[in-house]
């Protein structure tokens, strides 16, 4: 018999630790290869950890609510055979070969030992993950320069994307001085979940409900997003009668052919993607004084969970998907989101987000822009209304399918003309939907 140390696996880019939610097996239980043995939670998603081997759990090293680092042993298994792994085994983060930074990151990540402390404290409130620290050391980035980088991670921490963007633009302009960072510090600093103007009184019979982990994260991110970005919202009402007719014509055929539901969401996403292609400066992020124009169009899809919380899975490279491909991707992400099957990477990399408030019967909404994106669109409920139509014989009143859309954008980089024109193009694509569109 041999001892095998079950390590917390790599869970995607930028995820360095996870909290143990619950063990699905107890000490002394036998497990089979690929059995899910523990549920974990990151700042992105909840997921299961499978065991890569069969054996008996002889020792649980990380208990419920304890935090484990990527690559750290969380349990010891007794397995058949001789030898086994050790807690010092390295867990390497894979970088896609297509990534322009693949060679640089490979050299940095391979020697990285995630079992070490996941955050290294410098001075003040500056914290860096081991990967970011390695990049900084390799590129000879000083602490003063690090302080000038505006982090887009949790609590304003510098992510891999932040530091790589800084490296790529480093030669184009002088580094910002520390004083500018100090001026911006209140924005990047951790924002309390609740900062009431006065003490909240609790009366007899009132129920006090502690926030769960995900609600705390949502609250912190929302407060931070509102503090960082000055929000402006434009509205438009769209006649989607053709969209409704087209979907009614194809939904049964599509479900029979593909075994998938055909909702309105892939149609909305398709129109948004086309509008983004018309106005690529809406597909950007702001990093200090630099505007990062995104090559990929990754659409975040705000999804309500059964427990009342919210998560935003991401449709990667949405511009490369057909309507059928979008329908399948959306259904898959929505299903896995509601059944806690999302992977951390499924919620990363969004460049623009859509929120379907109409699914709750709401006519319109003004959603908060998720950082570091600069815009978000809300889709309202489709409602039959009398509308004036222009015909060759004059104006007539007819019953049409109408829907409000709202476009919230970051006024630091998106002016009313850009935000309004982008919304108008989505309107035009939907209102003039071709009834002969194939799927």
Secondary structure, 3 states (H helix, E strand, C coil): CEEEEEECCCCCCCCCEEEEEEECCCCCCEECCCCEEEEEECCCCEEEEECCCCEEEEEECCCCCCEEECCCEEEEEEECCCCCCCCCCCCCCCCCCCCCCHHHHHHHHCCCCCCCCCEEECCCCCEEEHHHHHHHHHCCCCHHHHHHCCCCCHHHCCCHHHHHHHHHHCCCCCCCCHHHHHHHHHHHCCCCCCCCCCCCCCCCCCCCCCCCHHHHHHHHHHHHHHHHCCEEEEEEEEECHHHHHHHHHHHHHHHHHHCCCCCCHHHHHHHHHHHHHHCHHHCEEEECCEEEECCCCCEEEEEECCCCCEEEEEECCHHHCCHHHHHHHHHHHHHHHHCCCCCHHHHCCCCEEEEEHHHHCCCCCCCCCCCCCCEEEEECCCEEEEEEEEECCEEEEEEEEEEEEEEEEECCCCCHHHHHHHHHHHHHHHHCCCCCCCC
